[in-house]
Amino acid sequence: MENNPELDGKYLGTISADFAVIAETLKEASYQLRKRNISQYPIFPICKEELPIGALLVDRKELVLKWNFYFSFLEEFVQRKLVEEDKVQDFKEVYKDADEFCCLFVVDVEFTNFVFLPYPED
């Protein structure tokens, strides 16, 4: 549940490039999920293909991105057993401040993990 050292340039470069384009959208979605008390732990699954987790927020084809961005939250991950109930507290302990960091759940053929990226400063 931490940034994985296996996240090599192949992933980090394409993820960071897309993230720079839509960071404000993700930050606003995170804020709305928290403000509406839907969840204090927003998670943004990203994948190059369709993903059955969360709801599509940004289709990669619409903005010429490499990744589709979805929005979800910890409670859905527990419900789908992507985070086991006995690991919820561990997840919350490593989860970074949602005002400053975006929690991505990267899903690709060779890599699936949580990644926290800092939002760009205004």
JOHU-V241464 format. One record per helix or strand of 2 or more residues. SS is the DSSP state (H for helix, E for strand). FROM is the first residue (numbers start at 1). LEN is the number of residues. If there is no record, write none. Layout:
ss: <SS;SS>
from: <FROM;FROM>
len: <LEN;LEN>
This chain:
ss: <H;E;E;H;E;H;H;E;E>
from: <9;42;55;60;68;74;85;101;112>
len: <27;6;4;4;6;6;10;7;7>
